[in-house]
Amino acid sequence: MSHSTEQGHFPQEPRSAHGSPKYKLILIIVVLVAVCLAVWGIIERGIHYHSLTNRTEEAAIPPVTLVQPQPGPKTREVDLPANLAAWYEAPIYAQVSGYVKMWYKDYGAHVKKGDLLAEISTPSIDAQYAAAKAHYNVILARYNLAVITAKRWAALKGTQAVSRQEVDVQAANAAAQKAELEAAEYEVERFQALENFKKIVAPFDGIVTSRLVNVGDYVNSGGGNLSSRGTVAELFSVADIHRMRVFISVPQDFASVISPKIFAELSVPQYPGRRFKADFLATANAFNAATRTVTTELTLGNEQHLLWPNSYATAHLSAPSDPSILIIPIGAVVFRAQGTQVAKVVNDHVHLENVRLGINFGTTIQVLSGLKREDELVANPTADLLEGDAVRTVPTTHGYNDTPQASKDDDQKSINSHDANPAEAGSR
């Protein structure tokens, strides 16, 4: 080894690993990956920025659901409270004063016209009746004597036996006796009528709905049964319920359609699920100043006596309507200083249109002018929605923004299916 040193040969230093081609390749790959990651990050950030910008711009445009005006219903329907009354109902009072001798008909009794309900004992009237007949007989005897005397004096009129003055006096006396006889006859007839009032009879065929009298009660000719408190009440009430009257207070906005064409289906608490059809009978043609309603009377048959007087019922009233008048949901109407408006959507922009409204049906309302059938409206416009604002249409929620006509059709199908039920039809 020393030999080699001596000859001038020096040992070679090892080559550095940083200068190897393999290291350079790895370095290049790392740099490229870093550049790619940086570029990808910048691109992805740009994409997210543009996406966020688009979403922000999209969120700035209010979403709306659209509805279209629908044809109005063919019939108008409303539920109103109703009162049932008998076809005829009469409270029966006493026409003579006395004590109840006996009553013969109780609550719920079926009676015919003229049936005896009760008898009243009237000793004072009996005595007055007897006295009136006796007085009549006295006046009758006087009258017969006056007639005979007048005839005899008249026969002597042409002779010197009597004067003409005396003949005239006897004729006048006969006329006066005749007048007294007629007065006595009328008095007998008056007491005869009072005697007839001792018997309380039914005024027509019907049912006894109340009996407010008992044996021994004192009844007053001034108006009925004089109770222990001094108040006057009827002795009996009789009602004819072969037909019933239905009284409904119809609101003013519904009164315009009252006509012989309307009818009502009644439901009563004692027969759940049953309907009774009532037809138009009459209307008052005047409004109650306190309630702004008009009393309307309907009628229905009650041959089976299922319905009773003074019952409460709910009347489902139906009347013809004009389907050519469009209707919209009430939520689509906005009330502003410019008037009543709706928000039309034209080319994804809002156009506020003034409209004239008609009858309010509850969830929908008539539009008399300002809309066409093909118009598209914002279902629930917000207060800050202005003319020309851009909007974004979103699908309607099923069951929430259904068209009003669809709900009307469903109601009509329900009514038709109900009418087709034989059990329901039988109850009418």
Backbone hydrogen bonds in HBPLUS format (Angstrom, degrees):
<---DONOR---> <-ACCEPTOR-->    atom                        ^
c    i                          cat <-CA-CA->   ^        H-A-AA   ^      H-
h    n   atom  resd res      DA  || num        DHA   H-A  angle D-A-AA Bond
n    s   type  num  typ     dist DA aas  dist angle  dist       angle   num
A0005-THR N   A0001-MET O   3.25 MM   4  6.53 148.9  2.35 141.0 149.3     1
A0006-GLU N   A0002-SER O   3.05 MM   4  6.13 146.8  2.16 135.2 144.3     2
A0007-GLN N   A0003-HIS O   3.23 MM   4  6.51 146.1  2.35 144.3 151.7     3
A0009-HIS N   A0004-SER O   3.43 MM   5  5.96 154.8  2.50 169.3 162.3     4
A0008-GLY N   A0005-THR O   3.16 MM   3  5.43 166.2  2.18 108.6 112.8     5
A0019-GLY N   A0016-SER O   3.35 MM   3  5.68 149.6  2.45 101.8 110.1     6
A0020-SER N   A0017-ALA O   3.21 MM   3  5.29 166.3  2.23 106.1 108.9     7
A0024-LYS N   A0020-SER O   3.25 MM   4  6.61 160.8  2.29 151.5 156.7     8
A0025-LEU N   A0021-PRO O   3.00 MM   4  6.23 152.5  2.07 145.8 152.9     9
A0026-ILE N   A0022-LYS O   3.04 MM   4  6.36 158.6  2.09 147.3 152.4    10
A0027-LEU N   A0023-TYR O   2.89 MM   4  6.12 160.3  1.93 151.8 157.7    11
A0028-ILE N   A0024-LYS O   2.88 MM   4  6.11 156.7  1.94 146.8 153.1    12
A0029-ILE N   A0025-LEU O   2.94 MM   4  6.21 159.0  1.98 147.8 153.5    13
A0030-VAL N   A0026-ILE O   2.87 MM   4  6.14 160.7  1.91 152.3 157.3    14
A0031-VAL N   A0027-LEU O   2.92 MM   4  6.16 163.8  1.95 150.5 155.0    15
A0032-LEU N   A0028-ILE O   2.88 MM   4  6.12 159.7  1.92 150.4 156.1    16
A0033-VAL N   A0029-ILE O   2.82 MM   4  6.08 158.4  1.87 150.9 157.1    17
A0034-ALA N   A0030-VAL O   2.89 MM   4  6.12 161.2  1.92 151.1 156.5    18
A0035-VAL N   A0031-VAL O   2.85 MM   4  6.11 159.8  1.89 149.7 155.7    19
A0036-CYS N   A0032-LEU O   2.80 MM   4  6.04 160.3  1.83 149.8 155.5    20
A0037-LEU N   A0033-VAL O   2.80 MM   4  6.04 159.9  1.84 151.6 157.3    21
A0038-ALA N   A0034-ALA O   2.84 MM   4  6.07 156.6  1.90 147.7 154.6    22
A0039-VAL N   A0035-VAL O   2.81 MM   4  6.05 163.6  1.83 153.0 157.7    23
A0040-TRP N   A0036-CYS O   2.72 MM   4  5.90 162.4  1.75 150.2 155.9    24
A0041-GLY N   A0037-LEU O   2.84 MM   4  5.97 156.3  1.90 145.4 151.9    25
A0042-ILE N   A0038-ALA O   2.92 MM   4  6.19 158.7  1.96 148.2 154.1    26
A0043-ILE N   A0039-VAL O   2.82 MM   4  6.10 163.3  1.85 153.5 158.4    27
A0044-GLU N   A0040-TRP O   2.74 MM   4  5.88 168.8  1.76 152.3 156.1    28
A0045-ARG N   A0041-GLY O   2.83 MM   4  5.90 155.3  1.89 144.0 151.3    29
A0046-GLY N   A0042-ILE O   2.92 MM   4  6.15 150.7  2.01 142.8 151.1    30
A0047-ILE N   A0043-ILE O   2.79 MM   4  6.14 153.7  1.86 149.9 158.2    31
A0048-HIS N   A0044-GLU O   2.82 MM   4  6.10 166.7  1.84 153.1 156.0    32
A0049-TYR N   A0045-ARG O   2.82 MM   4  5.96 151.5  1.90 142.4 151.1    33
A0050-HIS N   A0046-GLY O   2.87 MM   4  6.14 164.1  1.90 151.5 154.8    34
A0051-SER N   A0047-ILE O   2.81 MM   4  6.05 159.9  1.85 152.5 159.1    35
A0052-LEU N   A0048-HIS O   2.77 MM   4  5.89 159.6  1.81 148.0 153.6    36
A0053-THR N   A0049-TYR O   2.84 MM   4  6.04 151.4  1.92 144.6 153.3    37
A0054-ASN N   A0050-HIS O   2.85 MM   4  6.10 158.5  1.90 148.5 153.9    38
A0055-ARG N   A0051-SER O   2.87 MM   4  6.11 160.5  1.91 148.9 154.6    39
A0056-THR N   A0052-LEU O   2.83 MM   4  5.96 156.2  1.89 144.2 151.3    40
A0057-GLU N   A0053-THR O   2.86 MM   4  6.09 160.8  1.90 148.7 154.3    41
A0058-GLU N   A0054-ASN O   2.75 MM   4  5.95 151.9  1.83 144.8 153.8    42
A0059-ALA N   A0055-ARG O   2.71 MM   4  5.89 155.5  1.77 148.2 155.0    43
A0060-ALA N   A0056-THR O   2.99 MM   4  6.18 134.9  2.20 138.3 150.0    44
A0061-ILE N   A0058-GLU O   3.11 MM   3  5.43 149.5  2.20 104.8 113.6    45
A0392-ARG N   A0062-PRO O   2.93 MM 330  5.98 162.2  1.96 149.2 148.9    46
A0064-VAL N   A0392-ARG O   2.76 MM 328  5.99 151.3  1.84 153.9 157.2    47
A0394-VAL N   A0064-VAL O   2.90 MM 330  5.89 157.8  1.95 155.2 156.8    48
A0379-ALA N   A0065-THR O   2.86 MM 314  5.71 169.2  1.88 156.8 156.0    49
A0067-VAL N   A0377-LEU O   2.85 MM 310  5.28 151.0  1.93 144.4 154.0    50
A0377-LEU N   A0067-VAL O   2.80 MM 310  5.28 173.9  1.80 164.0 165.9    51
A0070-GLN N   A0327-ILE O   3.05 MM 257  5.41 171.3  2.05 157.7 158.4    52
A0327-ILE N   A0070-GLN O   2.81 MM 257  5.41 153.3  1.88 154.0 163.0    53
A0072-GLY N   A0323-PRO O   3.13 MM 251  4.13 130.0  2.39 117.0 117.7    54
A0072-GLY N   A0325-ILE O   2.97 MM 253  5.47 121.7  2.32 132.1 145.5    55
A0321-SER N   A0074-LYS O   2.76 MM 247  4.98 151.5  1.84 138.2 130.8    56
A0076-ARG N   A0319-ALA O   2.68 MM 243  5.19 161.0  1.71 156.7 162.4    57
A0319-ALA N   A0076-ARG O   2.96 MM 243  5.19 140.1  2.12 140.5 150.7    58
A0078-VAL N   A0317-LEU O   3.03 MM 239  5.30 144.0  2.17 140.0 149.5    59
A0317-LEU N   A0078-VAL O   2.79 MM 239  5.30 151.7  1.87 170.3 161.5    60
A0080-LEU N   A0315-ALA O   2.91 MM 235  5.19 158.1  1.95 142.9 149.4    61
A0315-ALA N   A0080-LEU O   2.76 MM 235  5.19 168.2  1.77 170.0 165.9    62
A0082-ALA N   A0313-ALA O   2.80 MM 231  5.05 153.8  1.87 155.0 149.6    63
A0313-ALA N   A0082-ALA O   3.00 MM 231  5.05 155.4  2.06 146.7 144.5    64
A0083-ASN N   A0247-PHE O   3.06 MM 164  5.29 159.7  2.10 144.2 150.5    65
A0247-PHE N   A0083-ASN O   2.93 MM 164  5.29 168.7  1.95 154.6 158.0    66
A0084-LEU N   A0311-SER O   2.99 MM 227  5.15 165.9  2.01 151.0 153.1    67
A0310-ASN N   A0084-LEU O   2.66 MM 226  5.14 135.3  1.85 138.6 143.9    68
A0085-ALA N   A0245-ARG O   2.79 MM 160  5.03 156.9  1.84 151.6 155.8    69
A0245-ARG N   A0085-ALA O   2.76 MM 160  5.03 172.7  1.76 153.9 155.9    70
A0087-TRP N   A0240-ASP O   2.96 MM 153  5.62 129.2  2.22 159.6 170.6    71
A0240-ASP N   A0088-TYR O   2.70 MM 152  5.01 165.0  1.72 149.7 154.6    72
A0090-ALA N   A0238-VAL O   2.88 MM 148  5.48 164.1  1.90 158.8 162.8    73
A0238-VAL N   A0090-ALA O   3.05 MM 148  5.48 162.0  2.09 148.4 150.9    74
A0092-ILE N   A0236-PHE O   2.74 MM 144  5.19 173.8  1.74 157.9 157.5    75
A0235-LEU N   A0092-ILE O   2.76 MM 143  5.70 153.9  1.83 160.2 166.0    76
A0098-GLY N   A0219-VAL O   3.06 MM 121  5.53 154.5  2.13 144.4 149.5    77
A0219-VAL N   A0098-GLY O   2.79 MM 121  5.53 164.4  1.81 161.5 167.1    78
A0099-TYR N   A0121-SER O   3.11 MM  22  5.24 154.9  2.17 147.2 147.8    79
A0121-SER N   A0099-TYR O   2.67 MM  22  5.24 167.2  1.68 169.3 164.7    80
A0100-VAL N   A0217-ASP O   2.87 MM 117  5.39 153.7  1.94 148.1 156.6    81
A0216-GLY N   A0100-VAL O   2.94 MM 116  4.96 164.3  1.96 132.7 137.9    82
A0101-LYS N   A0119-GLU O   2.75 MM  18  5.36 149.1  1.85 135.1 143.9    83
A0102-MET N   A0119-GLU O   3.43 MM  17  5.42 156.9  2.49 132.3 134.0    84
A0119-GLU N   A0102-MET O   2.78 MM  17  5.42 152.4  1.85 159.7 167.6    85
A0104-TYR N   A0117-LEU O   2.68 MM  13  5.15 170.7  1.68 149.2 148.1    86
A0109-ALA N   A0106-ASP O   3.18 MM   3  5.73 157.3  2.23 139.9 138.7    87
A0108-GLY N   A0208-VAL O   2.68 MM 100  5.07 155.7  1.74 163.6 157.4    88
A0208-VAL N   A0109-ALA O   2.91 MM  99  5.30 156.2  1.97 145.7 153.3    89
A0111-VAL N   A0206-GLY O   2.90 MM  95  5.52 166.2  1.92 149.4 154.2    90
A0206-GLY N   A0111-VAL O   3.01 MM  95  5.52 161.7  2.05 144.9 148.3    91
A0115-ASP N   A0112-LYS O   3.02 MM   3  5.57 164.2  2.04 139.8 139.5    92
A0114-GLY N   A0202-ALA O   2.86 MM  88  5.05 170.0  1.87 140.6 144.1    93
A0202-ALA N   A0115-ASP O   2.90 MM  87  5.38 145.7  2.02 142.9 154.0    94
A0117-LEU N   A0200-ILE O   2.59 MM  83  5.33 166.5  1.61 162.1 164.2    95
A0118-ALA N   A0200-ILE O   3.29 MM  82  5.09 151.1  2.38 130.4 134.9    96
A0200-ILE N   A0118-ALA O   2.81 MM  82  5.09 165.1  1.83 151.8 155.7    97
A0120-ILE N   A0198-LYS O   2.79 MM  78  4.85 143.5  1.92 138.7 149.3    98
A0126-ASP N   A0122-THR O   3.01 MM   4  6.27 156.6  2.07 154.4 161.8    99
A0127-ALA N   A0123-PRO O   2.98 MM   4  6.23 156.1  2.03 147.9 153.5   100
A0128-GLN N   A0124-SER O   2.97 MM   4  6.22 157.8  2.02 145.9 152.2   101
A0129-TYR N   A0125-ILE O   2.81 MM   4  5.95 147.9  1.92 146.3 155.2   102
A0130-ALA N   A0126-ASP O   3.00 MM   4  6.27 157.6  2.05 146.6 152.0   103
A0131-ALA N   A0127-ALA O   2.93 MM   4  6.17 157.8  1.98 147.2 153.7   104
A0132-ALA N   A0128-GLN O   2.91 MM   4  6.05 150.3  2.00 140.6 148.5   105
A0133-LYS N   A0129-TYR O   3.03 MM   4  6.32 153.8  2.11 147.1 153.5   106
A0134-ALA N   A0130-ALA O   2.99 MM   4  6.27 157.6  2.05 148.4 154.6   107
A0135-HIS N   A0131-ALA O   2.88 MM   4  6.07 161.1  1.92 149.0 154.4   108
A0136-TYR N   A0132-ALA O   2.94 MM   4  6.08 146.2  2.05 138.3 147.9   109
A0137-ASN N   A0133-LYS O   3.04 MM   4  6.35 150.1  2.13 144.1 151.3   110
A0138-VAL N   A0134-ALA O   3.04 MM   4  6.41 153.7  2.11 149.1 156.2   111
A0139-ILE N   A0135-HIS O   3.00 MM   4  6.25 169.0  2.01 153.2 155.4   112
A0140-LEU N   A0136-TYR O   2.82 MM   4  5.99 148.3  1.92 144.8 154.7   113
A0141-ALA N   A0137-ASN O   2.99 MM   4  6.24 153.4  2.06 145.2 150.9   114
A0142-ARG N   A0138-VAL O   3.02 MM   4  6.35 161.1  2.06 152.2 157.4   115
A0143-TYR N   A0139-ILE O   2.87 MM   4  6.03 153.1  1.94 144.3 152.2   116
A0144-ASN N   A0140-LEU O   2.93 MM   4  6.20 161.5  1.97 149.5 153.9   117
A0145-LEU N   A0141-ALA O   3.03 MM   4  6.29 160.8  2.07 149.6 154.6   118
A0146-ALA N   A0142-ARG O   2.91 MM   4  6.11 157.9  1.96 147.9 154.4   119
A0147-VAL N   A0143-TYR O   2.91 MM   4  6.16 149.3  2.00 150.6 158.7   120
A0148-ILE N   A0144-ASN O   3.06 MM   4  6.32 160.9  2.10 148.1 152.7   121
A0149-THR N   A0145-LEU O   2.94 MM   4  6.11 166.2  1.96 153.6 157.6   122
A0150-ALA N   A0146-ALA O   2.96 MM   4  6.00 157.1  2.02 140.3 146.9   123
A0151-LYS N   A0147-VAL O   3.02 MM   4  6.21 151.6  2.10 144.7 152.1   124
A0152-ARG N   A0148-ILE O   3.01 MM   4  6.33 158.2  2.06 149.9 155.6   125
A0153-TRP N   A0149-THR O   2.98 MM   4  6.21 167.4  1.99 156.3 159.4   126
A0154-ALA N   A0150-ALA O   2.94 MM   4  6.00 144.9  2.07 138.1 148.3   127
A0155-ALA N   A0151-LYS O   2.97 MM   4  6.25 140.8  2.13 142.0 151.9   128
A0155-ALA N   A0152-ARG O   3.11 MM   3  5.11 123.2  2.45  92.7 106.9   129
A0156-LEU N   A0152-ARG O   3.29 MM   4  6.65 137.2  2.49 141.0 151.3   130
A0157-LYS N   A0154-ALA O   3.24 MM   3  5.04 161.5  2.28 102.9 105.8   131
A0159-THR N   A0156-LEU O   3.23 MM   3  5.52 166.2  2.25 113.6 117.7   132
A0167-VAL N   A0163-SER O   3.31 MM   4  6.68 154.1  2.38 145.2 152.0   133
A0168-ASP N   A0164-ARG O   3.09 MM   4  6.39 158.4  2.14 148.7 153.8   134
A0169-VAL N   A0165-GLN O   2.99 MM   4  6.27 150.7  2.07 148.1 156.6   135
A0170-GLN N   A0166-GLU O   3.14 MM   4  6.36 159.8  2.18 149.4 153.0   136
A0171-ALA N   A0167-VAL O   3.12 MM   4  6.38 153.4  2.20 146.0 153.5   137
A0172-ALA N   A0168-ASP O   2.95 MM   4  6.17 157.6  2.00 147.6 153.6   138
A0173-ASN N   A0169-VAL O   2.92 MM   4  6.13 150.5  2.00 145.4 154.0   139
A0174-ALA N   A0170-GLN O   3.06 MM   4  6.30 151.7  2.14 142.7 149.1   140
A0175-ALA N   A0171-ALA O   3.10 MM   4  6.42 150.6  2.19 143.8 151.7   141
A0176-ALA N   A0172-ALA O   2.94 MM   4  6.21 153.4  2.01 148.6 155.8   142
A0177-GLN N   A0173-ASN O   2.97 MM   4  6.18 157.0  2.02 147.0 153.0   143
A0178-LYS N   A0174-ALA O   3.03 MM   4  6.23 143.7  2.17 138.1 147.9   144
A0179-ALA N   A0175-ALA O   3.07 MM   4  6.40 151.2  2.16 144.2 151.2   145
A0180-GLU N   A0176-ALA O   2.99 MM   4  6.34 159.0  2.03 151.0 156.5   146
A0181-LEU N   A0177-GLN O   2.90 MM   4  6.09 149.4  2.00 141.1 149.8   147
A0182-GLU N   A0178-LYS O   2.98 MM   4  6.29 152.6  2.06 146.8 153.4   148
A0183-ALA N   A0179-ALA O   3.01 MM   4  6.32 155.2  2.07 147.6 154.4   149
A0184-ALA N   A0180-GLU O   2.90 MM   4  6.14 157.2  1.95 148.5 154.7   150
A0185-GLU N   A0181-LEU O   2.87 MM   4  6.07 147.3  1.97 142.9 152.6   151
A0186-TYR N   A0182-GLU O   2.94 MM   4  6.22 155.2  2.00 147.2 153.1   152
A0187-GLU N   A0183-ALA O   3.02 MM   4  6.28 150.8  2.11 144.2 152.3   153
A0188-VAL N   A0184-ALA O   3.01 MM   4  6.30 152.7  2.09 144.5 151.3   154
A0189-GLU N   A0185-GLU O   2.97 MM   4  6.28 156.5  2.02 147.5 154.2   155
A0190-ARG N   A0186-TYR O   2.87 MM   4  6.14 146.7  1.99 144.6 153.8   156
A0191-PHE N   A0187-GLU O   3.10 MM   4  6.40 162.3  2.14 148.8 152.1   157
A0192-GLN N   A0188-VAL O   2.85 MM   4  6.03 143.5  1.98 143.0 154.7   158
A0193-ALA N   A0189-GLU O   2.91 MM   4  6.17 150.0  2.00 144.4 150.9   159
A0194-LEU N   A0190-ARG O   3.03 MM   4  6.40 154.7  2.10 144.5 151.6   160
A0195-GLU N   A0191-PHE O   2.85 MM   4  6.08 148.2  1.95 141.6 150.5   161
A0196-ASN N   A0192-GLN O   3.00 MM   4  6.34 144.6  2.13 140.2 149.7   162
A0196-ASN N   A0193-ALA O   3.07 MM   3  5.02 117.6  2.47  90.9 106.4   163
A0197-PHE N   A0193-ALA O   3.02 MM   4  6.40 139.5  2.19 141.1 152.5   164
A0197-PHE N   A0194-LEU O   3.09 MM   3  4.97 122.0  2.44  90.4 105.3   165
A0198-LYS N   A0195-GLU O   3.14 MM   3  5.38 155.9  2.20 102.8 110.3   166
A0199-LYS N   A0196-ASN O   3.17 MM   3  5.94 163.6  2.20 117.2 121.6   167
A0207-ILE N   A0239-ALA O   2.78 MM  32  5.33 153.6  1.85 144.3 150.7   168
A0239-ALA N   A0207-ILE O   2.90 MM  32  5.33 162.0  1.93 147.2 151.5   169
A0209-THR N   A0237-SER O   2.76 MM  28  5.39 148.7  1.86 142.0 151.5   170
A0237-SER N   A0210-SER O   3.05 MM  27  5.01 141.2  2.20 137.9 134.2   171
A0212-LEU N   A0235-LEU O   2.82 MM  23  5.06 157.7  1.87 142.8 149.4   172
A0217-ASP N   A0214-ASN O   3.09 MM   3  5.64 165.3  2.11 136.3 137.5   173
A0226-LEU N   A0218-TYR O   3.35 MM   8  6.23 150.9  2.44 143.6 151.9   174
A0220-ASN N   A0224-GLY O   2.63 MM   4  5.29 160.7  1.66 175.6 172.7   175
A0223-GLY N   A0220-ASN O   3.15 MM   3  5.95 172.3  2.15 122.1 123.6   176
A0224-GLY N   A0220-ASN O   3.00 MM   4  5.29 169.5  2.01 157.9 155.5   177
A0225-ASN N   A0233-ALA O   2.69 MM   8  5.14 164.9  1.71 160.7 159.7   178
A0233-ALA N   A0225-ASN O   3.16 MM   8  5.14 145.9  2.28 127.5 137.6   179
A0227-SER N   A0231-THR O   3.08 MM   4  5.63 161.2  2.12 162.3 163.0   180
A0230-GLY N   A0227-SER O   2.95 MM   3  5.22 161.1  1.98 110.9 116.1   181
A0302-ASN N   A0242-HIS O   2.92 MM  60  5.00 151.5  2.00 144.1 135.1   182
A0244-MET N   A0300-LEU O   3.00 MM  56  5.60 166.6  2.01 164.1 168.5   183
A0300-LEU N   A0244-MET O   3.22 MM  56  5.60 150.1  2.31 144.1 150.5   184
A0246-VAL N   A0298-LEU O   2.76 MM  52  4.87 164.0  1.79 142.4 141.6   185
A0298-LEU N   A0246-VAL O   2.80 MM  52  4.87 157.1  1.85 141.5 149.5   186
A0248-ILE N   A0296-THR O   2.90 MM  48  5.23 163.1  1.93 153.5 159.2   187
A0296-THR N   A0248-ILE O   2.79 MM  48  5.23 164.7  1.82 158.7 164.1   188
A0250-VAL N   A0294-VAL O   2.94 MM  44  5.23 161.7  1.97 148.2 142.1   189
A0294-VAL N   A0250-VAL O   2.93 MM  44  5.23 154.2  2.00 141.3 147.0   190
A0254-PHE N   A0251-PRO O   3.11 MM   3  5.50 150.1  2.21 108.8 117.8   191
A0255-ALA N   A0251-PRO O   3.13 MM   4  6.23 121.2  2.49 141.7 157.6   192
A0255-ALA N   A0252-GLN O   3.18 MM   3  5.04 145.2  2.31  96.7 106.8   193
A0257-VAL N   A0254-PHE O   3.35 MM   3  6.20 162.6  2.38 120.9 124.4   194
A0258-ILE N   A0255-ALA O   3.15 MM   3  5.34 167.0  2.16 110.5 114.1   195
A0262-ILE N   A0259-SER O   3.14 MM   3  5.88 166.3  2.16 124.7 127.6   196
A0263-PHE N   A0318-SER O   3.36 MM  55  5.81 158.7  2.41 152.7 158.9   197
A0318-SER N   A0263-PHE O   3.04 MM  55  5.81 176.1  2.05 169.0 168.0   198
A0264-ALA N   A0278-ALA O   2.96 MM  14  5.21 160.2  2.00 151.5 155.3   199
A0278-ALA N   A0264-ALA O   2.76 MM  14  5.21 169.6  1.77 164.0 166.5   200
A0265-GLU N   A0316-HIS O   3.01 MM  51  4.99 159.4  2.05 127.0 131.5   201
A0316-HIS N   A0265-GLU O   2.80 MM  51  4.99 168.5  1.82 142.5 146.3   202
A0266-LEU N   A0276-PHE O   2.74 MM  10  4.97 172.5  1.75 142.7 144.7   203
A0276-PHE N   A0266-LEU O   2.99 MM  10  4.97 147.5  2.10 132.9 142.9   204
A0267-SER N   A0314-THR O   3.04 MM  47  5.35 150.8  2.12 142.8 152.1   205
A0314-THR N   A0267-SER O   2.96 MM  47  5.35 164.2  1.99 154.3 159.4   206
A0271-TYR N   A0268-VAL O   3.18 MM   3  5.70 155.7  2.25 115.1 122.0   207
A0274-ARG N   A0271-TYR O   3.23 MM   3  5.75 164.0  2.26 135.2 136.0   208
A0279-ASP N   A0299-THR O   2.90 MM  20  5.46 155.7  1.96 161.7 154.8   209
A0299-THR N   A0279-ASP O   2.83 MM  20  5.46 150.6  1.92 148.9 158.5   210
A0281-LEU N   A0297-GLU O   2.87 MM  16  5.48 145.6  1.99 153.0 146.8   211
A0282-ALA N   A0297-GLU O   3.02 MM  15  5.08 161.9  2.05 138.1 140.5   212
A0297-GLU N   A0282-ALA O   2.71 MM  15  5.08 168.4  1.72 153.1 156.2   213
A0284-ALA N   A0295-THR O   2.97 MM  11  5.58 153.7  2.04 165.9 173.6   214
A0288-ASN N   A0293-THR O   2.75 MM   5  5.44 161.2  1.78 155.6 160.4   215
A0292-ARG N   A0288-ASN O   2.69 MM   4  5.11 146.6  1.80 156.3 160.4   216
A0305-HIS N   A0302-ASN O   2.93 MM   3  5.17 159.4  1.98 111.6 118.0   217
A0325-ILE N   A0322-ASP O   3.37 MM   3  6.06 167.2  2.38 117.3 120.7   218
A0367-VAL N   A0326-LEU O   2.90 MM  41  5.62 158.3  1.94 154.2 152.9   219
A0328-ILE N   A0365-ILE O   3.13 MM  37  5.73 154.0  2.20 150.7 155.2   220
A0365-ILE N   A0328-ILE O   2.97 MM  37  5.73 150.2  2.06 155.9 164.9   221
A0332-ALA N   A0329-PRO O   3.08 MM   3  5.60 158.8  2.13 112.4 118.8   222
A0330-ILE N   A0363-THR O   3.08 MM  33  5.87 162.9  2.11 141.1 139.5   223
A0333-VAL N   A0330-ILE O   3.14 MM   3  5.66 168.3  2.15 119.4 122.0   224
A0334-VAL N   A0341-GLN O   2.85 MM   7  5.29 172.3  1.86 159.4 160.1   225
A0341-GLN N   A0334-VAL O   2.88 MM   7  5.29 174.9  1.88 162.8 164.5   226
A0336-ARG N   A0339-GLY O   3.11 MM   3  5.26 171.6  2.12 139.2 141.0   227
A0339-GLY N   A0336-ARG O   2.92 MM   3  5.26 156.9  1.97 109.6 117.3   228
A0355-VAL N   A0340-THR O   2.99 MM  15  5.94 162.1  2.02 148.0 151.0   229
A0342-VAL N   A0353-GLU O   2.90 MM  11  5.40 146.7  2.01 144.6 154.6   230
A0353-GLU N   A0342-VAL O   2.89 MM  11  5.40 168.8  1.90 162.2 165.1   231
A0378-VAL N   A0343-ALA O   2.88 MM  35  5.56 154.7  1.94 158.4 166.9   232
A0344-LYS N   A0351-HIS O   2.86 MM   7  5.02 154.7  1.92 151.5 145.5   233
A0351-HIS N   A0344-LYS O   2.84 MM   7  5.02 155.4  1.90 141.2 144.5   234
A0345-VAL N   A0376-GLU O   2.98 MM  31  5.81 149.0  2.07 154.8 156.2   235
A0346-VAL N   A0349-HIS O   2.82 MM   3  5.30 162.4  1.85 160.4 160.2   236
A0349-HIS N   A0346-VAL O   3.06 MM   3  5.30 140.5  2.22 104.7 115.9   237
A0391-VAL N   A0348-ASP O   3.04 MM  43  5.49 161.2  2.07 138.2 139.8   238
A0350-VAL N   A0389-ASP O   2.86 MM  39  5.32 148.8  1.95 144.2 154.5   239
A0388-GLY N   A0350-VAL O   2.79 MM  38  4.91 161.5  1.83 140.8 143.5   240
A0356-ARG N   A0369-SER O   3.15 MM  13  5.30 154.5  2.22 138.9 141.9   241
A0368-LEU N   A0356-ARG O   2.64 MM  12  5.40 144.7  1.76 158.6 170.4   242
A0358-GLY N   A0366-GLN O   2.82 MM   8  4.61 152.7  1.89 125.0 124.3   243
A0366-GLN N   A0359-ILE O   3.01 MM   7  5.39 163.0  2.04 146.2 151.6   244
A0361-PHE N   A0364-THR O   2.81 MM   3  5.27 151.7  1.89 148.3 156.1   245
A0375-ASP N   A0372-LYS O   3.26 MM   3  5.50 161.7  2.29 109.3 114.8   246
A0385-LEU N   A0382-THR O   3.31 MM   3  5.53 165.9  2.33 110.1 112.3   247
A0389-ASP N   A0386-LEU O   3.24 MM   3  5.72 166.3  2.26 132.0 132.3   248
A0400-TYR N   A0397-THR O   3.04 MM   3  5.47 161.9  2.07 128.9 133.1   249
A0401-ASN N   A0397-THR O   3.24 MM   4  5.91 168.2  2.25 163.5 162.3   250
A0406-ALA N   A0403-THR O   3.14 MM   3  5.46 127.3  2.43 103.7 115.9   251
A0408-LYS N   A0404-PRO O   3.05 MM   4  6.33 151.9  2.13 145.1 153.4   252
A0409-ASP N   A0405-GLN O   2.85 MM   4  6.15 155.8  1.90 152.1 158.2   253
A0410-ASP N   A0406-ALA O   2.98 MM   4  6.25 155.0  2.04 148.0 154.9   254
A0411-ASP N   A0407-SER O   2.97 MM   4  6.22 155.4  2.03 145.4 151.7   255
A0412-GLN N   A0408-LYS O   2.92 MM   4  6.19 155.9  1.98 148.5 155.2   256
A0413-LYS N   A0409-ASP O   2.89 MM   4  6.13 156.1  1.95 149.9 156.0   257
A0414-SER N   A0410-ASP O   2.96 MM   4  6.20 153.3  2.03 145.2 152.7   258
A0415-ILE N   A0411-ASP O   2.98 MM   4  6.30 153.4  2.05 147.6 154.3   259
A0416-ASN N   A0412-GLN O   2.87 MM   4  6.12 162.5  1.90 151.6 156.5   260
A0417-SER N   A0413-LYS O   2.86 MM   4  6.03 162.2  1.89 151.0 155.6   261
A0418-HIS N   A0414-SER O   2.98 MM   4  6.11 144.1  2.12 137.3 147.5   262
A0419-ASP N   A0415-ILE O   2.86 MM   4  6.17 152.8  1.94 149.8 157.1   263
A0420-ALA N   A0416-ASN O   3.00 MM   4  6.23 138.9  2.17 141.2 152.4   264
A0421-ASN N   A0418-HIS O   3.20 MM   3  5.44 159.4  2.24 106.1 112.4   265
A0424-GLU N   A0421-ASN O   3.07 MM   3  5.34 119.0  2.46 103.1 117.4   266
A0425-ALA N   A0421-ASN O   2.96 MM   4  6.26 161.0  2.00 156.0 162.2   267
A0426-GLY N   A0422-PRO O   2.89 MM   4  6.05 147.8  2.00 146.1 154.0   268
A0427-SER N   A0424-GLU O   3.11 MM   3  5.32 131.4  2.36  99.4 111.8   269
A0428-ARG N   A0425-ALA O   3.14 MM   3  5.44 152.4  2.22 104.1 112.4   270
